Amino acid sequence: MKKKLFLIFLGLGLLLTLLITLTIGPVRINVLTVVKILCSGIIDIHRTWPDNFQEIILNVRLPRILLGILVGCALSVSGCSMQALFKNPMASPYVCGVASGGAFGASLVIVFNVSQSLIMPVAFFFSLLTIFVVYYVAKTGSKVSSETLLLSGIALSLFFSAATSFLQYLAEEGELRQIIFWLMGGLWASSWSKVKIVIPVILFGTICLLFFYKEMNILLLGEEQAQDVGVNVEKTRKIILVLAALVTAGAVAACGVIGFIGLIIPHIMRIVVGPDHRILLPASCLCGSIFLVWIDTFARTLISPTELPVGIITAMIGVPFFLLLLRKRKKLSGF
């Protein structure tokens, strides 16, 4: 009961985060006006605010914050799923090469000066391609071991990182700057069109992963125990891997490489709500969304009008946490 109340608390926290962060920016708009502007599209409200307020809220801040909610949710739920899948506290979608594949795809479009509108679909394609290559490299007969899967992901991640570095070497000054900004990750290029593209991918993948909470709990007990209770380990592993890669690919294609959220948020939530994925998965989704929206708000206001790349801040928080994790990994609950 207390854990369900915690989920309600996180849900309210996300709603408050949405309302408060909509007020923050170079133009300060109070919460009441924000609520009136949001409601004006549904019910008839007498307008008492300037026209530019409506433009700022509905077409600048709202799509950016919604994209932050979606990306934070996607990275957290995929990280949580992969940690259960690999039974490894340091597993994350980025370790498996999904981000490196997406970064290579985006860099390819930038260096060859193809239409900018292709960055997102090409990054998405290479992210998914990476996870399929990783899977089939690790596959032996009809079985795939978690350790081999993780190692092949690391190897492919290093390969794509090297390929991206080669493209950076070939790039001209403007292209190089564009690649570097994309690799740092951020929400500054948010738009309604991006939100509309990402929503079905991330929502579909996330909802499907939430339904696999029982299988994730059982997989933590070990493959033999999972088979004993009737879980088709290989099939379940393949489905979870594809779904986690799908939501991560959507997030990477939309916002570039924002690291460590998929690593740190599931661990923090595991400490708070325990290892049961029935609660852990939705808690990670909500907490990841809240975390990324606030980090992005911090990034866009700290040295305004210049923005800091979100990936820099998450890395500055994530790296010390990762080192702490390495140090304390044997004491972590649930693994």
Solvent accessible surface area in square Angstrom, and as a share of the most:
residue,aa,sasa,rsa
1,M,174,0.78
2,K,173,0.73
3,K,90,0.38
4,K,105,0.45
5,L,95,0.47
6,F,47,0.20
7,L,33,0.17
8,I,102,0.52
9,F,134,0.56
10,L,14,0.07
11,G,29,0.28
12,L,103,0.51
13,G,21,0.20
14,L,30,0.15
15,L,97,0.48
16,L,103,0.51
17,T,6,0.03
18,L,31,0.15
19,L,33,0.16
20,I,68,0.35
21,T,0,0.00
22,L,0,0.00
23,T,15,0.09
24,I,27,0.14
25,G,9,0.09
26,P,119,0.75
27,V,53,0.30
28,R,172,0.63
29,I,4,0.02
30,N,96,0.49
31,V,69,0.40
32,L,118,0.59
33,T,21,0.12
34,V,0,0.00
35,V,54,0.31
36,K,65,0.27
37,I,1,0.00
38,L,46,0.23
39,C,43,0.26
40,S,32,0.21
41,G,73,0.70
42,I,149,0.76
43,I,103,0.52
44,D,149,0.77
45,I,47,0.24
46,H,154,0.69
47,R,118,0.43
48,T,97,0.56
49,W,15,0.05
50,P,72,0.45
51,D,101,0.52
52,N,78,0.40
53,F,41,0.17
54,Q,38,0.17
55,E,93,0.42
56,I,30,0.15
57,I,0,0.00
58,L,49,0.25
59,N,77,0.39
60,V,85,0.49
61,R,10,0.04
62,L,20,0.10
63,P,1,0.01
64,R,25,0.09
65,I,4,0.02
66,L,49,0.24
67,L,1,0.01
68,G,0,0.00
69,I,29,0.15
70,L,19,0.09
71,V,1,0.01
72,G,0,0.00
73,C,19,0.11
74,A,0,0.00
75,L,5,0.03
76,S,0,0.00
77,V,0,0.00
78,S,0,0.00
79,G,0,0.00
80,C,0,0.00
81,S,0,0.00
82,M,0,0.00
83,Q,0,0.00
84,A,0,0.00
85,L,6,0.03
86,F,11,0.04
87,K,95,0.40
88,N,40,0.21
89,P,15,0.10
90,M,37,0.17
91,A,0,0.00
92,S,9,0.06
93,P,3,0.02
94,Y,41,0.16
95,V,45,0.26
96,C,1,0.00
97,G,0,0.00
98,V,0,0.00
99,A,5,0.04
100,S,18,0.11
101,G,0,0.00
102,G,0,0.00
103,A,6,0.04
104,F,32,0.13
105,G,0,0.00
106,A,1,0.00
107,S,1,0.01
108,L,50,0.25
109,V,7,0.04
110,I,3,0.02
111,V,23,0.13
112,F,129,0.54
113,N,121,0.62
114,V,63,0.36
115,S,61,0.40
116,Q,96,0.43
117,S,87,0.56
118,L,73,0.36
119,I,20,0.10
120,M,23,0.10
121,P,65,0.41
122,V,36,0.20
123,A,0,0.00
124,F,50,0.21
125,F,117,0.49
126,F,32,0.13
127,S,0,0.00
128,L,34,0.17
129,L,68,0.34
130,T,1,0.00
131,I,3,0.01
132,F,88,0.37
133,V,56,0.32
134,V,2,0.01
135,Y,11,0.04
136,Y,131,0.50
137,V,101,0.58
138,A,2,0.02
139,K,68,0.29
140,T,110,0.64
141,G,67,0.64
142,S,87,0.56
143,K,130,0.55
144,V,3,0.02
145,S,47,0.30
146,S,15,0.10
147,E,120,0.54
148,T,59,0.34
149,L,1,0.00
150,L,24,0.12
151,L,121,0.60
152,S,15,0.10
153,G,0,0.00
154,I,68,0.34
155,A,60,0.47
156,L,34,0.17
157,S,19,0.12
158,L,119,0.59
159,F,123,0.51
160,F,18,0.07
161,S,53,0.34
162,A,63,0.49
163,A,21,0.16
164,T,7,0.04
165,S,62,0.40
166,F,121,0.50
167,L,8,0.04
168,Q,41,0.18
169,Y,182,0.69
170,L,93,0.46
171,A,15,0.11
172,E,127,0.57
173,E,129,0.58
174,G,45,0.43
175,E,35,0.16
176,L,58,0.29
177,R,129,0.47
178,Q,67,0.30
179,I,1,0.01
180,I,63,0.32
181,F,87,0.36
182,W,34,0.12
183,L,51,0.25
184,M,62,0.28
185,G,0,0.00
186,G,8,0.07
187,L,2,0.01
188,W,94,0.33
189,A,57,0.44
190,S,24,0.16
191,S,40,0.26
192,W,82,0.29
193,S,68,0.44
194,K,43,0.18
195,V,2,0.01
196,K,142,0.60
197,I,99,0.50
198,V,1,0.01
199,I,64,0.32
200,P,76,0.48
201,V,36,0.21
202,I,0,0.00
203,L,82,0.41
204,F,119,0.49
205,G,0,0.00
206,T,8,0.05
207,I,86,0.44
208,C,33,0.20
209,L,0,0.00
210,L,57,0.28
211,F,154,0.64
212,F,39,0.16
213,Y,57,0.22
214,K,120,0.51
215,E,47,0.21
216,M,0,0.00
217,N,43,0.22
218,I,43,0.22
219,L,10,0.05
220,L,24,0.12
221,L,113,0.56
222,G,15,0.15
223,E,74,0.33
224,E,131,0.59
225,Q,91,0.40
226,A,0,0.00
227,Q,97,0.43
228,D,121,0.63
229,V,97,0.56
230,G,68,0.65
231,V,20,0.12
232,N,90,0.46
233,V,3,0.02
234,E,37,0.17
235,K,124,0.53
236,T,11,0.06
237,R,5,0.02
238,K,80,0.34
239,I,61,0.31
240,I,0,0.00
241,L,3,0.02
242,V,51,0.29
243,L,15,0.07
244,A,0,0.00
245,A,0,0.00
246,L,33,0.16
247,V,0,0.00
248,T,0,0.00
249,A,0,0.00
250,G,3,0.03
251,A,2,0.01
252,V,0,0.00
253,A,3,0.02
254,A,4,0.03
255,C,6,0.04
256,G,2,0.02
257,V,33,0.19
258,I,2,0.01
259,G,12,0.12
260,F,57,0.24
261,I,0,0.00
262,G,7,0.07
263,L,9,0.04
264,I,3,0.02
265,I,2,0.01
266,P,0,0.00
267,H,2,0.01
268,I,66,0.33
269,M,8,0.03
270,R,7,0.03
271,I,120,0.61
272,V,79,0.45
273,V,3,0.02
274,G,16,0.15
275,P,58,0.36
276,D,47,0.24
277,H,1,0.00
278,R,111,0.41
279,I,7,0.04
280,L,0,0.00
281,L,1,0.00
282,P,32,0.20
283,A,0,0.00
284,S,0,0.00
285,C,12,0.07
286,L,41,0.20
287,C,22,0.13
288,G,0,0.00
289,S,2,0.01
290,I,32,0.16
291,F,42,0.17
292,L,0,0.00
293,V,2,0.01
294,W,94,0.33
295,I,18,0.09
296,D,4,0.02
297,T,6,0.04
298,F,97,0.41
299,A,0,0.00
300,R,24,0.09
301,T,43,0.25
302,L,95,0.47
303,I,86,0.44
304,S,53,0.34
305,P,132,0.83
306,T,83,0.48
307,E,55,0.25
308,L,45,0.23
309,P,11,0.07
310,V,1,0.00
311,G,9,0.08
312,I,63,0.32
313,I,14,0.07
314,T,0,0.00
315,A,32,0.24
316,M,136,0.61
317,I,73,0.37
318,G,0,0.00
319,V,66,0.38
320,P,77,0.48
321,F,45,0.19
322,F,57,0.24
323,L,105,0.52
324,L,98,0.49
325,L,6,0.03
326,L,64,0.32
327,R,203,0.74
328,K,89,0.38
329,R,109,0.40
330,K,182,0.77
331,K,161,0.68
332,L,33,0.16
333,S,59,0.38
334,G,27,0.26
335,F,71,0.30
